[in-house]
Amino acid sequence: MGGVSGMLYSSLPVVVFVLVNFAFKNLMASIISALAAAIVIGVVLAVRKGTIQPAISAVFGVGIAAFIAYKTGEAKGFFLFGIWQSVVYGSAFLLSVIVRWPLAGVIWTFLNGRDRSWRDDKASVRDYDIATFVWALVFFARFVVQRWLYDEDQVGWLAVARLAMGYPLMAIALLATVWAVRRADKRLKAAEEAAAAKMTEEEVLARTADDLLTPDMDELKRVVETESRDKSHD
């Protein structure tokens, strides 16, 4: 998720925007400052990772937010994209629970290159449903609080809410996901071990049956030879 550095990188343009807007009461200066901060962050990420993709990603979100602020002519417009982004994400997570394809499980298995064997276990699907529902609550909480602050024209508190309801709430959702993953993995591992034990038992039984049903040719040959000698003596 980027760790502490990721938290700082994502927070810096927002903080710069609010501080410049508070100090100079100038929307264009705030927009330019936020974009400049995003570009600097993008360059740093590009140098560290050796690709320009992080730079594009770093500037993209801030660029959209800055464009909306410019079009609305209000500083609070800078937060509008993130507000509606939250409700879209929350709806997607909630819908995935309804259709029983919880996104917490789908995304986790995709990112870690695992199969979706948990889909065949109802208890595991239920655990991922719970984790996904926590994600949905996080996104909807962001929307409700930040939308209210937006309607109240509280730009400063919007920034506080944006940061306070970002990584801290995401950490709670991640803990719920880790809880679901561990329970599902433990359950699936136990099922695999039980299946392996059953397979081994069946193999032993099959070999035993083969031994019982398949005659020992050497022993049979000895019996035949013995009977032949007995008959010759007679």
Salt bridges, closest charged atoms under 4 A:
ASP121 OD2 - ARG187 NH1 3.52
ASP127 OD1 - ARG126 NH2 3.41
ASP127 OD2 - ARG183 NE 3.11
ASP127 OD2 - ARG187 NH2 3.13
ASP129 OD2 - ARG100 NE 2.90
ASP151 OD1 - ARG147 NE 3.49
ASP153 OD1 - LYS76 NZ 2.48
ASP185 OD2 - ARG114 NH1 2.62
GLU219 OE1 - ARG222 NH2 2.38
